[in-house]
């Protein structure tokens, strides 16, 4: 019986050993699992123990920015009246004469593709599909959105960067649902694999599809509407009476697609 | 004889228990540099991917960072996401933390992947992220995905 007691005690000590060793190696930092980094370099920034209540310390980012901002006057200070206002401009008695309208017939609009303007900047290469031929592209006017560039994003130019965030073009974070988020692949030139995303509701991509009354489908089968989007992405949809089967590039500023 | 058996069994249980504790721990390490230059390093953070969010939990499970908005694309075989906002849940409160810049790399494959234009390699199911908040806090994290739920 005594041996059993001894054995139990020994076993308990063995069980506690790794924990006590860990405890010795890791000084308690508020119980939050945080430990100060090794202070080997004297030039390293000062180490601060973790939040005393545990967890993470994001006090700088969670406290109100400025609880008591200085009050500003609602109205700007009045300007003193100019004692010597500039004299009024007299009406021009001899306005420049415009040349009379030339009744000669104008030359017809040149339907030939224009040579590229020297200052012309090609679209972002990331939006450019393989074999992109801007000369032959035909714009399919968005039947719903006719606003100014980036009007759908409240006038702010969108691209997938946090500073100009408008949401992911095709949707939100898609780490967890790779099988659902990835909607097949398209292989471009040099066998470059382009991922097709499942369009998430309320994303700019969903708005574009809705405008064109398109329904997304898995890429792969022939005779689909294939739309290349930002960051080497591509989505596929069934053709309809507005958009015929083919390959299209996307202008995200106007949510407009162009065939090529 | 019975006593010897009991001792052996207890010893086995205790060793097994100690090993289980060591293996169950998360391996992620998060470094937070505040705008005033102070640095906290949080080891053994838990990295969870669940319901389209990336959740980073403190070792004591008291604090969680939640990244739920990001634009993701594949850079080769590595998933690259640009997060926009982050939530911080702690002590029953949720704060939204605005980000200025940030990139998350996730290796969802079963092979080690090389990051483009970098000497960094990501082991299978590893996450690497760097972010800067609007208040000037730098956050970096490297670790293994501990839990993954679709």
Contacts between the chains, C-beta under 8 A, distances in Angstrom:
chain1	res1	chain2	res2	distance
A	1	B	3	7.9
A	3	B	3	3.7
A	3	B	4	7.7
A	3	B	6	8.0
A	3	B	7	7.1
A	4	B	2	7.9
A	4	B	3	5.3
A	4	B	6	5.2
A	4	B	7	7.6
A	6	B	7	8.0
A	7	B	3	6.7
A	7	B	6	5.7
A	7	B	7	3.5
A	7	B	10	5.5
A	7	B	11	7.6
A	8	B	10	6.2
A	10	B	7	7.4
A	10	B	10	7.8
A	10	B	11	7.5
A	11	B	7	7.5
A	11	B	10	3.8
A	11	B	11	5.6
A	11	B	13	7.1
A	11	B	14	4.4
A	12	B	14	7.3
A	14	B	11	6.6
A	14	B	14	4.5
A	14	B	15	6.8
A	14	B	18	7.1
A	15	B	14	4.1
A	15	B	17	5.7
A	15	B	18	5.9
A	17	B	18	7.3
A	18	B	18	4.7
A	18	B	21	6.8
A	18	B	22	6.5
A	19	B	18	7.9
A	19	B	21	7.2
A	26	B	43	8.0
A	31	B	60	5.8
A	32	B	42	7.4
A	32	B	58	5.7
A	32	B	59	7.2
A	32	B	60	5.5
A	32	B	62	6.4
A	32	B	63	7.3
A	33	B	42	5.9
A	33	B	43	6.8
A	33	B	44	5.9
A	33	B	45	7.3
A	33	B	58	5.1
A	33	B	59	2.4
A	33	B	60	5.0
A	34	B	40	5.2
A	34	B	41	6.8
A	34	B	42	4.6
A	34	B	43	7.7
A	34	B	58	7.4
A	34	B	59	7.7
A	35	B	41	6.2
A	35	B	42	7.9
A	35	B	43	6.2
A	36	B	40	7.5
A	36	B	41	6.9
A	37	B	31	7.4
A	37	B	39	6.0
A	37	B	41	4.3
A	44	B	39	7.3
A	45	B	33	6.5
A	45	B	37	4.1
A	45	B	38	6.1
A	45	B	39	4.9
A	46	B	37	6.3
A	46	B	38	5.3
A	46	B	39	7.5
A	47	B	38	6.9
A	47	B	39	5.9
A	47	B	40	7.6
A	48	B	34	7.5
A	48	B	38	4.0
A	48	B	39	7.2
A	48	B	40	6.2
A	49	B	40	7.9
A	50	B	40	5.5
A	50	B	42	7.2
A	51	B	63	7.9
A	53	B	62	7.1
A	53	B	91	6.7
A	54	B	58	6.9
A	54	B	60	4.7
A	54	B	62	4.2
A	54	B	63	7.2
A	55	B	58	4.9
A	55	B	60	6.7
A	55	B	62	3.5
A	55	B	63	2.8
A	55	B	90	4.5
A	55	B	91	7.2
A	56	B	30	7.9
A	56	B	32	7.0
A	56	B	40	7.8
A	56	B	42	6.6
A	56	B	58	5.4
A	56	B	63	3.9
A	56	B	65	6.8
A	56	B	88	7.0
A	56	B	90	6.5
A	57	B	32	6.9
A	57	B	34	7.8
A	57	B	40	5.6
A	58	B	32	7.4
A	58	B	88	5.2
A	58	B	90	7.9
A	58	B	95	7.2
A	58	B	97	6.6
A	58	B	137	7.0
A	60	B	34	5.1
A	60	B	35	5.6
A	60	B	36	7.5
A	60	B	135	5.0
A	60	B	136	7.5
A	60	B	137	5.7
A	61	B	88	7.2
A	61	B	95	7.2
A	61	B	97	4.7
A	61	B	133	5.1
A	61	B	134	7.7
A	61	B	135	4.7
A	61	B	137	5.5
A	62	B	88	6.3
A	62	B	95	4.2
A	62	B	97	7.2
A	160	B	71	3.5
A	160	B	73	7.3
A	160	B	82	5.4
A	161	B	71	7.9
A	161	B	82	5.8
A	161	B	101	7.8
A	162	B	82	5.9
A	162	B	83	6.5
A	162	B	84	4.5
A	162	B	99	5.1
A	162	B	100	6.6
A	162	B	101	6.1
A	162	B	102	6.1
A	163	B	100	6.5
A	163	B	101	7.2
A	165	B	69	7.7
A	165	B	84	4.1
A	165	B	85	7.9
A	167	B	69	7.0
A	167	B	71	7.5
A	167	B	84	7.8
A	168	B	69	7.7
A	168	B	70	6.7
A	168	B	71	3.7
A	168	B	72	6.5
A	169	B	71	6.8
A	172	B	52	6.1
A	172	B	68	6.9
A	172	B	69	5.6
A	172	B	70	6.9
A	173	B	52	5.2
A	173	B	53	6.5
A	173	B	54	6.8
A	173	B	67	6.7
A	173	B	68	6.0
A	173	B	69	6.4
A	173	B	70	4.3
A	173	B	72	6.1
A	173	B	81	6.1
A	173	B	83	7.6
A	174	B	52	6.8
A	174	B	72	4.8
A	174	B	79	7.9
A	175	B	49	5.1
A	175	B	52	7.3
A	175	B	54	6.0
A	175	B	72	6.8
A	175	B	79	6.3
A	175	B	81	6.9
A	175	B	104	8.0
A	175	B	106	5.5
A	175	B	108	7.5
A	176	B	49	4.8
A	176	B	50	6.1
A	176	B	51	6.2
A	176	B	52	4.9
A	176	B	53	7.0
A	176	B	148	7.1
A	176	B	149	6.7
A	176	B	150	5.8
A	177	B	52	6.1
A	177	B	150	5.3
A	178	B	79	7.7
A	178	B	108	6.0
A	179	B	150	7.2
A	180	B	150	7.4
A	181	B	72	7.6
A	193	B	74	7.9
A	195	B	73	7.0
A	195	B	74	5.0
A	230	B	73	7.9
A	231	B	71	7.6
A	231	B	73	4.1
A	232	B	73	6.8
A	233	B	73	6.2
